[in-house]
Amino acid sequence: MQQVKIFKSVDTELGDMESQINRWIAESKATVLSIHGNISPQAGKHGVQGSFSAADVFVIVLYEA
C-alpha cells in the first residue's frame, strides 16, 4: 500500500532535515517510490527585502508500506 511521510523544516537546517529523512528511511525500511520538495520564498522580516529570514522547506516522501 502506498503512503506518504511529510517532513517540514527551514532552509538553515537542511543538513538536519536530510539526516532525519535518511534515518527514517533506514529505520522504517520503507521502499521509497519518490521524494519531492519545495522551498518557499521569503521576503524577510515584515516584507522588507534584504533581511535574511529562514525559508520553509517541505518534503514529501511517497513510499510503499
N, C-alpha and C positions, 0 to 999 in steps of 0.2 A: 504494500500500500504506500503511495506517495504521500509525503508530509512536508511541512515547511518548518524551518527554525529561523527566527529573526534575531539579529544582533544589532544593537544601537550603541554608538559611541560618538566621540568628537575627533576631528582630524588631528588634534595634538596627541592623541593616544592610539594611533593606528597600530603601532607595534604591539601594544597590549591587546587590542582587539584581534589582531592576527593570531596571537598566541592563544587567546580564548577560543577562537574558531577552530584552530588546529587541535587544541586539547579536546574540545567537544567531539570533533570527528573521530579522534583516536579512541576516546573513552566510550563513545556510543557505538563504535564500529558501524556507523551508518554508511550506506553506499550513496555517495554524493552524486546527484544527477546534474546539478548546475548550481552556480553561485552567481548572484547578481548584486550589484551595489550602487549606491548613489551618495554623492556628497552635495549637501545643499549649499548654495552660495550665501554668503553672509555679507551684510552691508557694514558691519561694525556696530559699535555701541550707538544707540539712538539714531541709526541710519546714517551716521557720518562716515564717509569713505576715509580710509587711512588708519582708522582704529582697528587693530587686529583682534578679532573675536573668533573663537573656535567654531568651525562649521560642523553641523551634524552629519554623521556617517551612518548609513543604514545598509545592512547586508542581509539578503535573503538566501538561505541555503535550501534547495529542493533536494530531498533525499528519499531513498527507499527504506522503509522500516522492515 
